[in-house]
C-alpha cells in the first residue's frame, strides 16, 4: 500500500510517502514561511526525487486537525484537490494521534500538546499496546503495537490535562509545540515521572501520519475527497471576537 502523508496542522510543514511499511521519503520544515509557500514545492521535490507518479498512490493521509486554522485549511485543500484530481480516497488522521505515533512502541503514557493559545492546548492521552498478531502496518500476522486512545483529543487548560496524567499514575512523555510554551505549568503540576520527547520526535511528521494512515486505511477508514472537512474542535479567534462584539452591541 502506498500512502502520501501531509501535515500542516502547526508550524511544521511535512510531506511523506510510505510504501509497504517503508518510509520512502519525508520532507519536513519548521520555519516561518507559510505553508502555502512550502507545501507544494515540498511535494514536487519528493515526486521528482522518487520519480513518483502521483496516481500510483492508494490514498492520501491528511492530519485532519485540530491545529492552526490556516494551516489545516491549506493542508486539507491540498489533500482534497489531489484526491479529486487523482480519484483517490483520503485517510483522516487526527492530528494528536499522528503526533503520538512518533513514539510508536513506548511503554510510557503519551501526551502530545499543541499550543491553542489562551492558556489552552490541543491534547489527548495515548498508549501503545502490544499485540501478538497485529503488525505495525502492512505486515499481517506479525507482532506489533497498537495505538490506543485513552483521552480523545480536546482543547483544555494545561492544568486539566496534567491532572489527568496524575490520576493515571504512569510515567508520561510530553511532546508537541505546546510543551515549551507551558513547560513551567507542567513542571509545577506533574506528580509522577515524566520526560520530554527529543527533537526528532517532538513535532508533527508526515511520516507518522502516513504510517498511521496505512493502518487506518487497512481497517477501511477511508473517505471520499469531497467529504473531508478539517477538525477544528473550537471556533477561530476571529469567530470568537465577532461573537463577543455582537454580544456587546446586542446584535
N, C-alpha and C positions, 0 to 999 in steps of 0.2 A: 504494500500500500504506500502510495506517495502522497505526502501531506505538505502543503505550503502553509507555514505559520506566520502570522502577523500580530505584532503587539505595539500599539501606540497609546496605551492607556495612561501613561505617565510621562515623565521627562525623557525616558528611554524610548528610542525607536528601534525596532528589531524585526528582522525578516529571516526566515529559516526554511530549509527544506529537509524533511525527514523521509527516508525511503527504507521500508523493510527493517525497521529498528536501527537504522544508521543515520546519523546526522550528516547529511551530505554537504551542507553549507549553512552558515549563520553570519549575519551582518548586523551588528548592534552598535548604536551610537548613543552617547549620553552627553549631549551638548545643548547649546541654547538655540540652535536652529529649529525652526518649526518643522513639524512632521510633514507638512505639505511640501517642504523643500527637500526633505531627505528620503521619504518612503519609496517613491517610485524609482529614483536613481539607485537605491539600495537593491530593490527588486531586480532592476535591469542588470546590475552588477552580478548578482547571483545567477540570473538567467544566462548571461554571457559567459561567465566562468565555467558553468556546468554544461553549456550547450543545451540548456533546458528548453524543451517545447512546453509552454505553459498548459496546453491542452492535454498533456500527459499526466497531470496531477489528478488524483482521485477526489480530493476535497481540499477546501481552504479552511484552516483553523484560525479563528479570529478571537483575540482577547476581547470578550464581549462587554466588559465592564464589571464593576464600577471603575471610575478613574476620572481623568481630566475630560471635561465635556467636549472641548475642542479636539483633543487627541482621539477620543472614542469616535467622534463623527468622522474624522479623517480616515482612521483605520477601517471603520465599518463601511464607509462609502467606497473605499478601495476594494475591500473584500467583496462587497455586493457587486460592484462593477465587474470585477474579474469573474465572479461566479455567473453572472448573467451573460457576459460575453463568451465564456467558455462552456456554459451549460453544466457547471459543476456545483455540487452542494456545499454548504458551509457547516462547519462544526463550531458551535458557540461554546467557548471555554471561559467560564467565569474567571475574571482577572485574578482573584485571590487564589483560586485553585491552581492556575498556571504558575503563579509565583511560588506557592507552596511546593509545587512539583520540582522546583530547583533542588530541593533537599530529599529527593527520592531515596527511600530506604532507611532514613534515620529512625532511631528508636525514640527520639525526643518528640515532644509536642511541638507543632509548628504554628507560629503566629505571625503571618505577614501583616504589615501595617503600611498603608498608603496615606499620606497627608491629605485630609479632606478639609483642612482649614477650620477656623472657629473652634479650635481645641478638640476636633474630632478626627478620627481616622476611619478609612475603609479597612475592614479587618475581618478575620474569621479564625477558626481553630481547626487544625487538621492533624491527622496521624497517618502513619503507614503501617498496614497490617500484612504480615507475611502470609502468603497463600501457596500451598504446595503445587497446585495445578493452574496457577494463573500467572502468565508471563507479564513482562513489563509493557508489551505492546503487541507485536505481530508474531510472537512465538508461542503458539498454543501448547498447553500441557507442561510448560516449564515453570519451575518455582519463581516467584517474584513477589513484589509488594503492591498492594492496592491502596490508593489514596482514599481515606475515609474522612468525611466531613463531620466534625463534632459540633461546630457552631457555624451556621450559614453566614455567608458574607453579609456585612451590615455596616452602617455608619453610626458609630458610637463614640463617646468620650474615651480617651485613653485609659483613664482610671477604671472604667467599667470593664474593659477587656482584660486589664491586668488582674482585676479581682476574679474574673472567670478563670484565668490561669491558676491563680492561687487556690481556688476551690478544687480544681482537678488534681492538684498536688503532684504534678510531674515536671521534670526538668523541661524547659522550653527554649526553643530557638526563635529569636525575633529577626525579621528581615523586612526590607522594603524602605521606600524613601521617607516614611513617617517615623522610622526609628531614630535617626539623628535629630529630627525636629523635636521629638518628645522623649528623648533618652533620659533626661533628668526625672521626668514623671514616672517612667518605667522603673528606674533605679529606686526611687522613693517608695513605690507601691509594691514591688515584687517581693515575695517572701519565700522564694524557692530558687534552686539553682537555675541559672539562665545563661545563654550565650548569644552572641550576635553573629549572623552569617557573614562569611568573608566576602571580599569584593567580587569574586566570580560567581557568587550565588545570591547576592542580596538585592538584585534589581530584576526587573522583568527581562525575560529572554524568550524570543520566539521559538528557540529550540525546544524549550519546555512546553510551550503552547502547542507546537506541532506534535511532540511526542505524546502528550496527554490527549491531544485531538485525535491521534491514531487510535488510542484506546477507546475513546468515546465513539469514534466512527465505527469501530468493530462491534460496538454494542448497539449500533443503529441510531445514535444520537445525531442525526443529520437534519438540516433544514434547507428549504429552498432559499436561494439567494434573495429573492424578493421578499421573503418573510422575515428576514433578520432585522432586529432592532436592538440597539445598544441597551445595556442595563445601567441606568443612572443611579438608582437607589434613592436619590433625593433630587429636589429641584435645583436648577442652576442658580448661581449668585444673582444674575440679572432677574430671574423669575422671582426670587425671594424679595429682592429690593423693590420690584414693581408691586408685589402684593403688599409690602409694608407701606409703600407710598399710597396705594389705593386705600389701605386701611386708615391712614392718617387723614386722607381727603374725604373719606366716606363714600367713595365710588365703588 
